[in-house]
Amino acid sequence: MRVAIGSDHGGFRLKEELKQLMSELNVQFHDFGTYSTKSVDYPEISGNVAQAVAGGEFDRGIIICGTGIGVSIAANKIKGIRAALCHDVYSAQMSREHNDANVLTMGERVIGFGLARAVAEKWLTTEFAGGRHARRVCQIADLES
């Protein structure tokens, strides 16, 4: 699995923590920035990660900001992206099993690092269940046209 990861300044520290987690899990990743806590605008970074996933360059993406809301809204503007804002393990699991979410968003200012690691690990290791859920994911895609 290849993961595109990015954050704005509000999510920089959590992004660095999740990069460490992915290294521990032997998950390949590319960091789309930002590379410090200096203020940046999140839509560009979110768009770059989402476009890389939608274009097939990466299997999944993770985007972090202060709350996770802005990056989720921005990522979901890209055709083919199903970004899920998750701050608990169950939602992360269901976003993969039922919705085939291909981007995970979180907010550094809303979640502790330990829980964020657990959320990301569950999200990275959970597969899409398919079946009746595949029909629904197709219906979501139809809304983009």
C-alpha positions as CSV (number, residue, x, y, z in Angstrom):
1,M,0.0,0.0,0.0
2,R,1.2,3.5,-0.8
3,V,-0.2,6.4,1.2
4,A,-0.1,10.2,0.4
5,I,0.0,12.2,3.6
6,G,-0.2,15.9,4.2
7,S,-1.1,18.6,6.7
8,D,-1.3,22.3,7.3
9,H,0.5,23.9,10.2
10,G,-2.2,22.9,12.7
11,G,-1.7,19.3,11.9
12,F,2.1,19.2,11.4
13,R,3.0,17.4,14.6
14,L,0.4,14.8,14.3
15,K,1.4,14.2,10.7
16,E,4.9,13.5,11.8
17,E,3.6,11.0,14.4
18,L,1.6,9.2,11.8
19,K,4.6,9.0,9.5
20,Q,6.4,7.2,12.3
21,L,3.4,4.8,12.6
22,M,3.5,4.1,8.9
23,S,7.2,3.4,9.1
24,E,6.6,0.9,11.9
25,L,3.8,-0.8,9.9
26,N,6.1,-0.9,6.7
27,V,3.6,1.3,4.8
28,Q,5.1,3.3,2.0
29,F,4.2,7.0,2.1
30,H,5.0,10.3,0.5
31,D,4.8,13.6,2.5
32,F,3.0,16.4,0.6
33,G,3.8,18.9,3.3
34,T,3.7,21.2,5.1
35,Y,7.2,20.7,6.6
36,S,6.9,23.0,9.7
37,T,4.4,24.8,11.9
38,K,4.6,27.9,9.9
39,S,1.2,29.0,8.8
40,V,0.0,27.7,5.4
41,D,-3.4,27.4,3.6
42,Y,-4.8,23.8,3.8
43,P,-6.8,23.6,0.5
44,E,-3.7,23.4,-1.6
45,I,-2.1,20.6,0.4
46,S,-5.5,18.8,0.8
47,G,-6.0,19.0,-3.0
48,N,-2.6,17.7,-3.8
49,V,-3.0,14.7,-1.6
50,A,-6.6,14.0,-2.9
51,Q,-5.5,14.4,-6.5
52,A,-2.6,12.0,-6.0
53,V,-5.1,9.4,-4.6
54,A,-7.8,10.0,-7.2
55,G,-5.2,9.8,-10.0
56,G,-4.1,6.4,-8.8
57,E,-0.6,7.4,-7.8
58,F,-1.4,6.4,-4.2
59,D,-3.8,3.9,-2.8
60,R,-5.0,6.1,0.1
61,G,-4.4,9.4,1.7
62,I,-4.2,10.9,5.2
63,I,-4.7,14.7,5.7
64,I,-4.4,16.5,9.0
65,C,-5.3,20.0,10.1
66,G,-6.4,21.6,13.4
67,T,-9.9,20.1,13.3
68,G,-9.9,17.8,10.3
69,I,-12.9,19.6,8.9
70,G,-11.4,21.9,6.4
71,V,-9.1,19.3,4.8
72,S,-12.1,16.9,4.7
73,I,-14.3,19.4,2.8
74,A,-11.4,20.3,0.4
75,A,-10.5,16.7,-0.3
76,N,-14.1,15.7,-1.0
77,K,-14.2,18.3,-3.8
78,I,-11.9,16.0,-5.9
79,K,-13.8,13.5,-8.0
80,G,-13.3,10.0,-6.8
81,I,-12.4,10.9,-3.2
82,R,-14.3,9.6,-0.2
83,A,-12.6,11.4,2.7
84,A,-13.8,10.5,6.1
85,L,-13.2,12.6,9.2
86,C,-12.6,10.1,12.0
87,H,-11.7,10.7,15.7
88,D,-12.6,7.2,17.0
89,V,-11.5,3.7,16.0
90,Y,-15.0,2.4,15.2
91,S,-15.7,5.3,12.7
92,A,-12.3,4.6,11.1
93,Q,-13.2,0.9,10.7
94,M,-16.6,1.6,9.3
95,S,-15.4,4.3,6.9
96,R,-13.2,1.6,5.3
97,E,-15.5,-1.5,5.6
98,H,-18.8,0.2,4.5
99,N,-17.7,3.4,2.6
100,D,-14.4,2.4,1.1
101,A,-13.0,5.7,2.3
102,N,-9.8,6.4,0.4
103,V,-8.8,9.5,2.5
104,L,-8.7,9.7,6.3
105,T,-8.8,13.2,7.9
106,M,-8.1,14.1,11.5
107,G,-7.6,17.2,13.6
108,E,-4.5,17.5,15.8
109,R,-6.3,19.9,18.1
110,V,-9.2,17.5,18.7
111,I,-7.5,14.1,19.2
112,G,-4.6,12.8,21.3
113,F,-1.6,11.2,19.6
114,G,-2.3,7.8,21.1
115,L,-5.8,7.7,19.9
116,A,-4.9,9.1,16.5
117,R,-2.3,6.3,16.0
118,A,-5.0,3.7,16.9
119,V,-7.5,5.4,14.5
120,A,-4.9,5.5,11.7
121,E,-3.8,1.9,12.2
122,K,-7.3,0.6,12.1
123,W,-8.0,2.6,9.0
124,L,-4.9,1.5,7.3
125,T,-5.5,-2.2,8.1
126,T,-9.2,-2.5,7.4
127,E,-10.4,-3.6,4.0
128,F,-13.6,-2.7,2.1
129,A,-16.3,-5.3,2.8
130,G,-17.8,-5.0,-0.7
131,G,-21.2,-6.7,-1.2
132,R,-24.2,-4.4,-0.6
133,H,-21.8,-1.6,0.3
134,A,-20.3,-1.7,-3.2
135,R,-23.6,-0.7,-4.6
136,R,-23.8,2.3,-2.2
137,V,-20.3,3.4,-3.0
138,C,-21.3,3.3,-6.7
139,Q,-24.3,5.5,-5.9
140,I,-22.0,8.0,-4.2
141,A,-19.8,8.1,-7.3
142,D,-22.9,8.7,-9.4
143,L,-23.5,11.9,-7.4
144,E,-20.3,13.3,-8.8
145,S,-21.5,13.2,-12.4
